Amino acid sequence: MHIGKYASLALALMLLVGGRLQARADEMDDIFTQWRMGVAAEGSAAHFGDRLNRDIWVQALSLTGHFTVLPFGLVHYDHLDGILDGAAELGAGPVFERFDTQHQDFGGLDFQIRYYLTHFAWGPVVPWVEASIAPGGTDLHLEDLRGRHRLTGPFAALIQGGVGLSYFFSERGSVYAGLHSQHVSNGGFNGPDRNLSLNTAYGAVLGVEWLFGP
């Protein structure tokens, strides 16, 4: 008797959740419409290791703003059971990073591509992967183990890659969080022997995005 009651409750809950997930899946087409534009703002923190001050974990903080566009909308694929279903989003905007332990900075123009993996969405939560590059200027002045100046400005590029989750609290707004890797290099432009990069896989990002239109 009790087993039947619990089984009925479990079945009802599964149907309710399944229906809600299907409803959210249908709403993905309304969120990721072609040429929809938006704005996003985010902050991130990173740890680079012994080349910066080893006494603290958060060695760099950054702020980024993006104007975004969905050039293709939500794309559905027939092959691979729709695993690749998703929406590509392009973003561009200013980025500023403070290397707090060095009291040195980077500023540039960030170009980003993010791909929302809508096939793996769980209700309003949608996973994504992204990559970006930001050419700009810096007053970084880091030495190698021999005391040589191997990473200096004025030119540098900030290259990032990441994975994360977006929570769509409406068809227009979302908040997101993720993990970021960073690569900072001058590309050898500031001297022939000054191409030592600054890298980390330990970074986190938190942001919010607002989409325009219906």
C-alpha positions in Angstrom: 0.0 0.0 0.0 2.7 2.5 1.0 4.9 1.3 -1.8 2.2 2.0 -4.3 1.6 5.5 -2.8 5.3 6.4 -3.0 5.6 5.0 -6.5 2.6 7.1 -7.6 4.2 10.2 -6.1 7.5 9.5 -7.7 5.8 9.0 -11.1 3.9 12.2 -10.7 7.0 14.1 -9.8 8.9 12.6 -12.8 6.1 13.7 -15.2 6.0 17.2 -13.7 9.8 17.6 -14.0 9.8 16.1 -17.4 7.0 18.3 -18.6 8.8 21.4 -17.2 12.1 20.4 -18.8 10.3 20.0 -22.2 8.6 23.4 -21.7 12.0 24.9 -21.0 13.5 23.2 -24.1 10.7 24.8 -26.2 11.5 28.2 -24.6 15.1 27.9 -25.7 14.0 28.8 -29.3 12.4 31.9 -27.9 15.5 32.9 -25.9 18.1 32.2 -28.6 16.5 33.9 -31.6 18.6 34.9 -34.6 20.4 38.3 -34.5 19.2 38.9 -30.9 21.5 41.4 -29.2 22.3 42.0 -25.6 24.8 43.4 -23.1 26.9 41.5 -20.5 29.1 42.4 -17.6 31.4 40.1 -15.6 34.2 40.0 -13.1 36.8 37.3 -12.7 39.6 36.3 -10.4 42.8 34.3 -11.2 45.8 32.7 -9.5 49.1 32.5 -11.5 51.4 30.8 -9.1 55.0 31.6 -8.0 55.7 34.2 -10.6 53.5 36.6 -8.7 53.1 37.0 -4.9 52.7 33.5 -3.6 51.3 34.6 -0.2 47.8 35.3 -1.6 45.5 33.2 -3.8 43.7 35.9 -5.8 46.6 37.5 -7.7 44.5 39.1 -10.5 41.1 40.7 -10.8 39.4 41.7 -14.0 36.2 43.5 -15.2 34.8 43.0 -18.7 31.8 44.4 -20.6 30.4 42.9 -23.8 27.9 43.8 -26.5 26.6 40.5 -27.6 24.8 39.1 -30.7 23.4 35.7 -31.6 24.1 35.6 -35.4 22.5 32.2 -36.1 20.0 31.7 -33.3 19.4 28.2 -32.0 20.7 25.6 -34.4 19.3 22.0 -34.3 21.3 19.1 -35.7 19.8 15.8 -36.9 22.9 13.7 -36.4 24.4 12.6 -33.1 20.9 12.7 -31.5 21.1 16.5 -31.3 24.1 16.6 -28.9 25.6 19.5 -30.8 22.3 21.6 -30.6 23.1 25.0 -29.4 23.6 28.7 -30.1 26.8 30.6 -30.8 27.1 34.1 -29.3 29.6 36.7 -30.3 30.7 39.4 -27.9 33.0 42.4 -28.0 33.9 45.0 -25.4 36.5 46.5 -23.1 38.4 44.5 -20.5 40.6 45.6 -17.6 42.7 43.4 -15.5 44.6 44.3 -12.3 47.6 42.2 -11.4 47.2 43.1 -7.7 50.4 41.7 -6.4 52.5 43.5 -9.0 50.4 46.7 -8.9 50.4 46.5 -12.7 47.5 46.5 -15.2 46.2 45.3 -18.6 43.6 47.0 -20.7 42.3 45.9 -24.1 39.4 45.2 -26.4 38.0 41.7 -25.9 36.5 39.5 -28.7 34.6 36.5 -27.4 32.7 33.5 -28.8 30.5 31.5 -26.5 28.5 28.3 -27.5 25.5 27.4 -25.5 25.0 23.6 -25.3 21.2 23.6 -25.2 21.0 19.8 -25.6 22.3 19.5 -22.1 20.1 22.2 -20.5 18.5 21.3 -17.2 15.4 23.5 -17.0 16.6 27.1 -17.1 20.3 26.1 -16.6 22.3 26.0 -19.8 26.0 24.9 -20.0 28.4 26.7 -22.3 32.0 26.8 -23.5 33.8 29.9 -24.6 37.1 31.4 -25.9 38.3 35.0 -26.2 41.3 37.1 -27.2 41.9 40.7 -26.1 44.8 42.7 -27.7 45.8 45.7 -25.6 48.4 47.5 -23.5 50.0 46.7 -20.2 52.7 47.9 -17.8 53.6 44.4 -16.7 57.3 44.0 -16.0 58.0 40.4 -14.9 61.4 38.7 -14.7 62.4 35.1 -15.2 64.5 33.1 -12.7 67.7 34.7 -13.9 66.4 38.2 -13.3 65.9 39.0 -17.0 62.9 41.1 -18.1 61.0 38.5 -20.1 57.4 39.8 -20.1 57.0 43.5 -20.6 54.7 45.9 -22.3 53.5 48.0 -23.8 51.7 45.5 -26.1 50.2 42.3 -24.7 47.3 40.0 -25.5 45.0 38.3 -22.9 43.7 34.9 -24.2 41.1 33.0 -22.2 39.1 29.8 -22.4 36.3 28.6 -20.1 33.3 26.5 -19.3 30.3 27.4 -17.2 26.6 27.5 -16.6 24.0 30.2 -17.3 20.8 30.4 -15.3 18.0 32.1 -17.3 15.6 33.7 -14.8 13.6 35.0 -17.7 13.7 35.0 -21.5 15.7 38.2 -21.4 18.0 37.9 -18.4 20.6 35.4 -17.1 23.3 35.1 -14.5 26.3 32.9 -15.1 29.4 31.4 -13.5 32.3 29.4 -14.8 35.9 28.4 -14.7 38.5 30.3 -16.8 42.1 29.7 -17.9 44.3 32.7 -18.9 47.3 33.3 -21.1 49.1 36.6 -21.1 51.8 37.2 -23.7 53.4 40.0 -25.6 53.9 37.7 -28.6 57.6 38.7 -28.9 56.6 42.2 -30.1 58.4 44.0 -27.2 61.9 42.6 -27.8 63.3 39.4 -29.4 64.0 37.8 -26.0 60.9 38.9 -24.1 58.4 36.3 -25.1 57.8 34.5 -21.7 54.1 34.2 -21.1 52.0 34.2 -17.9 49.6 31.3 -17.7 47.0 29.9 -15.3 44.3 27.3 -15.3 43.0 28.6 -12.0 40.4 31.3 -12.6 36.7 31.9 -11.9 34.1 34.2 -13.5 30.8 35.6 -12.5 28.5 37.7 -14.7 25.1 38.8 -15.8 23.6 39.3 -19.3 20.5 41.1 -20.6 19.1 40.3 -24.0 17.0 42.8 -26.0 13.9 42.2 -27.9 10.9 40.0 -27.3 
